[in-house]
């Protein structure tokens, strides 16, 4: 899409930036006087965009689908999620360059650290943030491959 510059007759390309506030909703916190982190955050750059750009809201999740960023982003990119969405795992596989065959099944999981009580006993209900995985990387891939073999699956890619 382009615009004509009437002053010199040149054809100019129009560029767009779409700012997606994925995950910005959050919940009100007592320690923030019942406000959300976004409500109390300093957001001068987003404020500038709101004042100088075009802003709006769109429904990106069809009413019959569960809300999720995979569905919303697919919709924002022009793909009908009712037609093309088969789950988050195939999208993430494609983003990693893994080509799935028609009879392949892709699984997606989040790896987390569970806190122990020091004696090696896991404490129920305590899940460490995903960032804690970066501090002390577990042997997750090795464990996943071992479990995959135990399940007698022929192959595991990724």
C-alpha positions as CSV (number, residue, x, y, z in Angstrom):
1,X,0.0,0.0,0.0
2,X,1.4,3.4,-0.8
3,X,0.5,7.1,-0.6
4,X,1.0,9.7,-3.3
5,X,2.9,12.8,-2.2
6,X,1.1,15.6,-3.9
7,X,4.0,18.1,-3.5
8,X,6.4,16.2,-5.8
9,X,4.3,13.5,-7.3
10,X,6.4,10.7,-5.7
11,X,4.9,7.5,-4.5
12,X,5.6,6.8,-0.8
13,X,5.3,3.5,1.0
14,X,3.1,3.5,4.1
15,X,4.5,1.6,7.0
16,X,2.6,0.4,10.1
17,X,3.6,-0.6,13.6
18,X,1.1,-2.6,15.5
19,X,1.6,-2.5,19.3
20,X,0.0,-5.5,20.9
21,X,-0.4,-5.3,24.6
22,X,-0.3,-9.1,25.0
23,X,-0.3,-10.0,28.7
24,X,-0.7,-6.4,29.9
25,X,-4.1,-7.0,31.5
26,X,-2.9,-8.2,34.9
27,X,-4.9,-8.0,38.1
28,X,-5.2,-5.3,40.7
29,X,-2.8,-5.6,43.6
30,X,-3.4,-4.6,47.2
31,X,0.1,-3.2,47.5
32,X,-0.7,-0.9,44.6
33,X,-3.9,0.4,46.2
34,X,-6.1,-1.9,44.1
35,X,-4.5,-0.8,40.8
36,X,-2.8,-3.0,38.2
37,X,0.9,-2.7,37.5
38,X,0.1,-1.1,34.2
39,X,-2.1,1.5,35.8
40,X,0.8,2.7,38.0
41,X,3.6,2.3,35.4
42,X,5.2,5.2,33.7
43,X,4.4,4.8,30.1
44,X,5.6,7.9,28.2
45,X,6.3,6.1,24.9
46,X,2.9,4.4,24.8
47,X,1.3,7.7,25.8
48,X,3.1,9.4,22.9
49,X,1.9,6.7,20.5
50,X,-1.7,7.1,21.7
51,X,-1.5,10.9,21.2
52,X,0.2,10.9,17.9
53,X,-0.9,7.7,16.1
54,X,-4.1,6.0,15.5
55,X,-5.4,3.8,18.3
56,X,-8.3,1.4,18.5
57,X,-9.6,-1.9,19.7
58,X,-10.4,-5.0,17.7
59,X,-11.9,-8.3,18.6
60,X,-9.2,-10.8,17.6
61,X,-10.6,-13.8,19.4
62,X,-13.8,-15.4,17.8
63,X,-16.4,-15.8,20.5
64,X,-16.3,-19.6,20.1
65,X,-12.6,-19.9,20.9
66,X,-10.6,-19.7,24.1
67,X,-8.6,-16.5,24.4
68,X,-4.9,-16.8,23.8
69,X,-2.1,-14.9,22.1
70,X,-1.7,-17.5,19.5
71,X,-5.3,-17.1,18.3
72,X,-5.1,-13.3,18.6
73,X,-1.8,-12.9,16.7
74,X,-3.0,-15.3,14.0
75,X,-6.1,-13.1,13.6
76,X,-4.0,-9.8,13.6
77,X,-1.9,-11.2,10.8
78,X,-5.0,-11.9,8.6
79,X,-5.5,-15.6,9.2
80,X,-8.9,-16.8,10.3
81,X,-8.2,-18.8,13.4
82,X,-11.4,-20.7,13.0
83,X,-10.0,-22.1,9.8
84,X,-6.2,-22.3,10.4
85,X,-5.7,-22.6,14.2
86,X,-4.7,-26.2,15.2
87,X,-3.0,-25.2,18.5
88,X,0.0,-23.4,19.8
89,X,2.4,-26.3,19.4
90,X,2.4,-26.4,15.6
91,X,2.9,-22.6,15.5
92,X,5.9,-22.9,17.8
93,X,7.3,-25.8,15.8
94,X,7.1,-23.8,12.6
95,X,8.8,-20.8,14.3
96,X,11.7,-23.2,15.1
97,X,11.9,-24.4,11.5
98,X,10.4,-27.8,12.3
99,X,8.2,-28.9,9.4
100,X,5.4,-31.1,10.6
101,X,4.1,-33.9,8.3
102,X,0.4,-34.4,8.0
103,X,0.4,-37.3,10.5
104,X,2.8,-35.6,13.0
105,X,1.5,-34.4,16.4
106,X,3.3,-31.5,18.1
107,X,3.2,-31.1,21.9
108,X,4.1,-27.9,23.7
109,X,4.9,-27.5,27.4
110,X,6.3,-25.0,29.8
111,X,9.2,-26.2,32.0
112,X,9.2,-24.9,35.5
113,X,11.2,-25.4,38.7
114,X,9.4,-26.7,41.7
115,X,10.7,-25.5,45.1
116,X,11.9,-28.2,47.5
117,X,12.1,-28.0,51.3
118,X,15.8,-28.6,51.4
119,X,15.5,-32.3,52.1
120,X,14.5,-33.0,48.5
121,X,10.8,-33.1,49.1
122,X,8.8,-30.9,46.7
123,X,6.6,-28.3,48.3
124,X,3.1,-28.4,46.8
125,X,1.9,-25.3,45.1
126,X,5.3,-23.5,44.9
127,X,6.3,-23.0,41.2
128,X,9.3,-20.9,40.6
129,X,9.0,-18.3,37.8
130,X,10.1,-19.3,34.3
131,X,13.1,-16.9,34.6
132,X,14.5,-19.1,37.3
133,X,15.2,-21.7,34.6
134,X,17.7,-19.4,33.0
135,X,19.7,-19.0,36.3
136,X,20.3,-22.7,36.7
137,X,19.3,-24.6,33.6
138,X,18.0,-28.1,34.3
139,X,18.7,-31.1,32.1
140,X,15.2,-30.7,30.7
141,X,15.8,-31.8,27.1
142,X,17.7,-34.9,28.3
143,X,14.8,-35.7,30.7
144,X,12.2,-35.1,28.0
145,X,14.0,-37.4,25.5
146,X,14.4,-40.1,28.2
147,X,10.6,-39.9,29.0
148,X,9.9,-40.0,25.2
149,X,11.8,-43.3,24.9
150,X,10.0,-44.7,27.9
151,X,6.7,-44.0,26.1
152,X,8.1,-46.0,23.2
153,X,7.8,-43.2,20.7
154,X,9.7,-43.7,17.5
155,X,11.1,-40.2,17.1
156,X,11.4,-36.9,18.9
157,X,12.4,-33.8,17.0
158,X,13.2,-30.4,18.3
